[in-house]
Amino acid sequence: MTSRAGKKGRFASTLLAAAALVCALLAAGPSLAADTDWSSLTADEQKMLKRFSGEWESLPDERKERLVTGVRRWQGMSPEQRDKARNRFQKWQSLSPEEQSTIRRRYQEFRRLPAEERKRITRNYQYFKSLPAEERQRLRNRFQQLTPEQRKQFLRNRDLQQMRRRQQTDGQRNRPGARTDRQRQRGTSRQFN
């Protein structure tokens, strides 16, 4: 039997993965409206979209564009990327309709946030994913014990810590006599006359 904390952690992880996938799909590029006639699709695209062939002309243009964009993205994926996409889709389908609805609602809320806030959340997520599994679990457990206000403060403090670390790193790099990135790579130091 899995713990409630484990389920919430997996749910949050799945939510973020689904949000990332939807972001990638939404950022897929320019409109394909001119390319969505069935006859304008390649044989491979028609084969992958075969189940829609009978109703293709009656589908809304937006839906056709999404389907064609998805097929083209799929065709450009490596086998490993396709496996990951399949697994994410299977996870999505295994969620209850309520969980899917919650994820969609949270994703819409995320999209309405200012760009800087979305970047901050994305940075925090990337940082979290880079941690060892034990550390992620420790943080999840700690986070779940906090009140909503404490959670907000925790995240603000973590952002400040990251910003200070970056400033310290930048400050060390820019101090007089400090080695440049290139010098660090070559193992040399600045020569002053």
N, C-alpha and C positions, 0 to 999 in steps of 0.2 A: 504494500500500500504506500502511495507517495504522500508526502507531507503537503499541507496546504501551502506552505512557503515555496516548496518546489514547484507546485502547479502554477502559482502566481509568477514565479520567476520564468518558467517556460512560457507562460501566457504573455508576459511582457516582452520576452525575447521574440516570440512569434509575432507579436504586434509590431515591433520595430522592424523585423524582417519584411513583414507584409507592407509596412509603410514605405520602406526602401524600395521594394519591388514596384509599388504603385507609382512612387516618384520617378523611377526609371522609365516606366511605361508612359507617364504623362510628359516626360521630357524627350520623347522619342523623335521630335523633330517637326519639320514643316507638314502642312496639311497634305493628305494624299487624295483629296477629293477627285482629282482628274484620273487617278490611277485605280479607282475602285470599280470600274466596269469589269464584269467577270471575264470578258474577252481580253482585257488588258493585263490580266494576271498571267504569270508564267505557268508552265505545266506543273512545276513543283508546288507553287503557291495554290493552284487549283486543287492539286492532290491533297494538300494539307487542309484545305477548306472545303473538301468534298461534301461534308455533311450539311453545309450551308448552301450548296449549289441550287437546290430547288427554290429556296426562299431569298436568294441573294439580291435580286432586283427589288424586293419589297423591304429589305433591311434599311434602316436609317443610315445616311452617309457616315455619321459619326461612328456608328457600330462597325460599318465596313472598314473605315479607316483604322479603328482599333484592332480589328482582326488581321488586316493586312500588315500593320505595323508589328503586331505580335509574331506573325509568321516570319517576317523578315528578320526580326531580332533573333528568333529561334534558329533560323538558318545560319546566322552569323555567330552562333555560340559554339564553343568547344564542347566536346563530349562531357567534360567535367562540369561546365556551366549548365548544360542541359540536365545532368543528374541533380544538381543543386536546385534548379528550377522545378523539376519533377517533385523532389522531396518537399519543397516549400508549398507547392500546389497540393500535395497530399496532406500536409499538415493543415493547410487552410480548409480543405474539404472535411477533415476530421473534426473541425471545430463545430460547436452547436450554432444554430442560426443566431442565438443571442450573443455569443462570443464574436461571431463575424460582424454583427451589427455594431457591437461595442468598438471593434477595431475600426470599422468604417467611420463611425462617429468621431473617434479619437484622431483618426487620420485627417478628417475634415477640419477638426479643431487645430491640428498641427499646421495644416496648410494656411489657416487664417492668421497664424502668428506672424509678427514682423520677421523679416529676413534674418536679422541679427539673433533673434530668439531661436529661430530654427537652426541656425548655425551653432549656437551654443548647445542646444539639445543634441545635435548630431555629434559635436565634439565630445560631449559627455558620454554618449553612447559608444563612440569609437574607443575612448579611453577605457570604459568599462569592459568592452569586449577584448581589449588587449591584456587585461589582467589575468593571472592564473585562475583556474576554476575555483580553488579554495578561497582566494581573496574575493572573487565575485560573490560566492555564497556567503561569506562573512559580511560583506557590505549589504547584501539582500536582507539577511537576518537583522542587521542593525537598522536598516532603513524601515523595515516593517514594524519595528518597535516604536518608531517616531510618530508624533501627531502630524497632521497635514502641515501645520505651520512650521514645525521642526524640520520636516522634509524640505520645505522651501528654503529654509535657512541653511540646511546641510548642503543643498545644491549650490546656493549662492557662495557659501564659503569655499566649496570645492573649485568653483570658477575663479575666485580670488586667488586661491593657492596656485592654480595653474598659471594665471596671469603673472603672479609674482615670480614663479619659477622661470617663465619665459623671459621676464624682464631681467632677472638675475643672470640667466644664460646670455642674453644679449649684452648686458653690462659687462660681463667677463670677457666676451669676445671683443668689445669695443674699448677696453681700457688700454692706455698707452703701453706699448711693448707686447701686447697680446698677439698670439699667432693668428694668422688668418685661417679660414677654413682650408684653403689650398695648402698652406704651410703645414697644417695639422695632417692633411692627407699625405704630404710628401715627407713629413717628419723633420721639417726644417723650422727655423725661427726667423723673426725679423732681424735684419742687420741695420743698426743705426750707425751713422758716420760721426 
